[in-house]
Amino acid sequence: MNWLNTLRSKVRRDILLSKHTTFKIGGKADFFVEPINLEDLRKLLMIAKDKKLRIFIIGQGSNILVHDEGVRGIVVKFNSEYFRKIRLLYNCLKVGAGVKLNEVLQFCLKKGLSGLEFLIGIPATVGGALVMNAGGRWGCIGERVKEVKVMDYNGNIKKIKSQDLRFSYRYSNLRRFIILEVLLKLVKADKEEILKKINYFLRYRKLTQDLSYPSAGCIFKNPKGLSAGELIELCGLKGKTIGDARVSLRHANFIINQGNASAKDVLSLIDYIRDKVKKKFNLDLELEIEIW
Ligand SMILES: Cc1cc2nc3c(=O)[nH]c(=O)nc-3n(C[C@H](O)[C@H](O)[C@H](O)COP(=O)(O)OP(=O)(O)OC[C@H]3O[C@@H](n4cnc5c(N)ncnc54)[C@H](O)[C@@H]3O)c2cc1C
């Protein structure tokens, strides 16, 4: 395909997505592109439109289950230096979509900026965290957002101010855009205090989540006022295994890949859990993860 040569970006073919997801599951993507800058990203979108190729944006792949057959189209990852910058503007941080949350927190600690500590340990990029409004019981990233710079799929860039942004439980109205950069509002604080908070949240995460095996974090959203994990546990499903996919013994809303789980194993286990929860509680569990 000679269009590959018209881009300055890193373009690869037939890339295994199991290497780009925290589940360590997933077949090949036809194309895997790491745009070098905005101009090249725009060019890629035009090519995709012209060749009728679907675009998939991937962050850390920590909320995605990719089918064993892989995806047909172009997977885009913001891995180049251009999308991985962090800049300090008074008490605000301008952060590229490809920066990992843990890198943002390291920067905050160095500069004495507080407000994001609860995000420590979430294996996300800033782009993926914004789309999912990542967070937990102590807050979500959306609460700290002042402005987001996005590109639409026609290549137009715009800045969306906080009053036009909508964030709620694992939801944002950013999904139809490509997120390029975010402006986060933080507060000055003592570095020792920031470190204490980070360590506290890390300890809590290690106690409550199953981090010993590859996973995609929580599989289902919590139904209003309820815990999906508790419902699954009450169905006696902790430890339930299909193929190499298993309901975690530590956190029943986690499915872990014990080594060689296929997407088919995980999807069968998801169906099994949903069926049991429906029968016992007459509730339909909604997926938190995305299936590609
Ligand atoms: C061990 C573990 C623990 C976890 N704990 C938590 C937790 O405590 N709280 C929580 O909320 N989540 C948690 N998660 C889930 C996951 O980390 C979050 O949903 C995270 O926000 C996903 O970020 P990502 O960069 O991996 O995005 P991906 O999974 O790669 O993508 C998620 C979605 O975002 C889109 N996307 C990614 N980048 C962009 C971009 N630049 N522009 C447009 N769209 C984009 C993708 O297309 C996809 O639709 C956990 C996951 C794991 C594996």
The ligand as an SDF file (V2000), in Angstrom:
LIG
                    3D

 53 58  0  0  0  0  0  0  0  0999 V2000
   -5.6580   -3.3590   36.7820 C   0  0  0  0  0  0  0  0  0  0  0  0
   -6.6360   -2.3060   36.3040 C   0  0  0  0  0  0  0  0  0  0  0  0
   -7.1860   -1.4250   37.1940 C   0  0  0  0  0  0  0  0  0  0  0  0
   -8.0940   -0.4470   36.7720 C   0  0  0  0  0  0  0  0  0  0  0  0
   -8.6080    0.4140   37.6800 N   0  0  0  0  0  0  0  0  0  0  0  0
   -9.4490    1.3870   37.2850 C   0  0  0  0  0  0  0  0  0  0  0  0
   -9.9820    2.3310   38.2190 C   0  0  0  0  0  0  0  0  0  0  0  0
   -9.6730    2.3100   39.3980 O   0  0  0  0  0  0  0  0  0  0  0  0
  -10.8450    3.2750   37.7430 N   0  0  0  0  0  0  0  0  0  0  0  0
  -11.1910    3.3430   36.4180 C   0  0  0  0  0  0  0  0  0  0  0  0
  -11.9590    4.2420   36.0520 O   0  0  0  0  0  0  0  0  0  0  0  0
  -10.7170    2.4610   35.5230 N   0  0  0  0  0  0  0  0  0  0  0  0
   -9.8590    1.4870   35.9100 C   0  0  0  0  0  0  0  0  0  0  0  0
   -9.3860    0.5830   34.9970 N   0  0  0  0  0  0  0  0  0  0  0  0
   -9.8600    0.6210   33.6130 C   0  0  0  0  0  0  0  0  0  0  0  0
   -9.0170    1.4830   32.6360 C   0  0  0  0  0  0  0  0  0  0  0  0
   -7.7000    1.6610   33.1350 O   0  0  0  0  0  0  0  0  0  0  0  0
   -9.6650    2.8490   32.3870 C   0  0  0  0  0  0  0  0  0  0  0  0
  -10.9270    2.7070   31.7620 O   0  0  0  0  0  0  0  0  0  0  0  0
   -8.7990    3.7820   31.5340 C   0  0  0  0  0  0  0  0  0  0  0  0
   -9.4020    5.0410   31.5210 O   0  0  0  0  0  0  0  0  0  0  0  0
   -8.5650    3.3130   30.1060 C   0  0  0  0  0  0  0  0  0  0  0  0
   -7.4940    4.0830   29.5780 O   0  0  0  0  0  0  0  0  0  0  0  0
   -6.6040    3.5830   28.3580 P   0  0  0  0  0  0  0  0  0  0  0  0
   -5.6220    4.6410   28.0380 O   0  0  0  0  0  0  0  0  0  0  0  0
   -6.0610    2.2400   28.6360 O   0  0  0  0  0  0  0  0  0  0  0  0
   -7.6900    3.5150   27.2210 O   0  0  0  0  0  0  0  0  0  0  0  0
   -8.0260    2.2910   26.2620 P   0  0  0  0  0  0  0  0  0  0  0  0
   -8.4910    1.1350   27.0760 O   0  0  0  0  0  0  0  0  0  0  0  0
   -6.9110    2.0660   25.3200 O   0  0  0  0  0  0  0  0  0  0  0  0
   -9.2760    2.9130   25.5020 O   0  0  0  0  0  0  0  0  0  0  0  0
  -10.4960    3.1520   26.1570 C   0  0  0  0  0  0  0  0  0  0  0  0
  -11.3920    4.0040   25.2610 C   0  0  0  0  0  0  0  0  0  0  0  0
  -10.8140    5.2920   25.1140 O   0  0  0  0  0  0  0  0  0  0  0  0
  -10.6170    5.5930   23.7360 C   0  0  0  0  0  0  0  0  0  0  0  0
   -9.4350    6.4490   23.6410 N   0  0  0  0  0  0  0  0  0  0  0  0
   -8.2030    6.2400   24.1720 C   0  0  0  0  0  0  0  0  0  0  0  0
   -7.4070    7.2960   23.9010 N   0  0  0  0  0  0  0  0  0  0  0  0
   -8.1320    8.1630   23.1740 C   0  0  0  0  0  0  0  0  0  0  0  0
   -7.8820    9.4410   22.5850 C   0  0  0  0  0  0  0  0  0  0  0  0
   -6.6910   10.0480   22.6710 N   0  0  0  0  0  0  0  0  0  0  0  0
   -8.8790   10.0510   21.9080 N   0  0  0  0  0  0  0  0  0  0  0  0
  -10.0970    9.4550   21.7970 C   0  0  0  0  0  0  0  0  0  0  0  0
  -10.3940    8.2640   22.3210 N   0  0  0  0  0  0  0  0  0  0  0  0
   -9.4280    7.6210   22.9980 C   0  0  0  0  0  0  0  0  0  0  0  0
  -10.4760    4.2480   23.0500 C   0  0  0  0  0  0  0  0  0  0  0  0
  -10.7680    4.3340   21.6790 O   0  0  0  0  0  0  0  0  0  0  0  0
  -11.5040    3.4540   23.8260 C   0  0  0  0  0  0  0  0  0  0  0  0
  -12.7740    3.7670   23.3390 O   0  0  0  0  0  0  0  0  0  0  0  0
   -8.4590   -0.3810   35.4100 C   0  0  0  0  0  0  0  0  0  0  0  0
   -7.8920   -1.2830   34.4870 C   0  0  0  0  0  0  0  0  0  0  0  0
   -6.9810   -2.2340   34.9240 C   0  0  0  0  0  0  0  0  0  0  0  0
   -6.3780   -3.1750   33.9280 C   0  0  0  0  0  0  0  0  0  0  0  0
  1  2  1  0
  2  3  1  0
  2 52  2  0
  3  4  2  0
  4  5  1  0
  4 50  1  0
  5  6  2  0
  6  7  1  0
  6 13  1  0
  7  8  2  0
  7  9  1  0
  9 10  1  0
 10 11  2  0
 10 12  1  0
 12 13  2  0
 13 14  1  0
 14 15  1  0
 14 50  1  0
 15 16  1  0
 16 17  1  0
 16 18  1  0
 18 19  1  0
 18 20  1  0
 20 21  1  0
 20 22  1  0
 22 23  1  0
 23 24  1  0
 24 25  2  0
 24 26  1  0
 24 27  1  0
 27 28  1  0
 28 29  2  0
 28 30  1  0
 28 31  1  0
 31 32  1  0
 32 33  1  0
 33 34  1  0
 33 48  1  0
 34 35  1  0
 35 36  1  0
 35 46  1  0
 36 37  1  0
 36 45  1  0
 37 38  2  0
 38 39  1  0
 39 40  1  0
 39 45  2  0
 40 41  1  0
 40 42  2  0
 42 43  1  0
 43 44  2  0
 44 45  1  0
 46 47  1  0
 46 48  1  0
 48 49  1  0
 50 51  2  0
 51 52  1  0
 52 53  1  0
M  END
$$$$
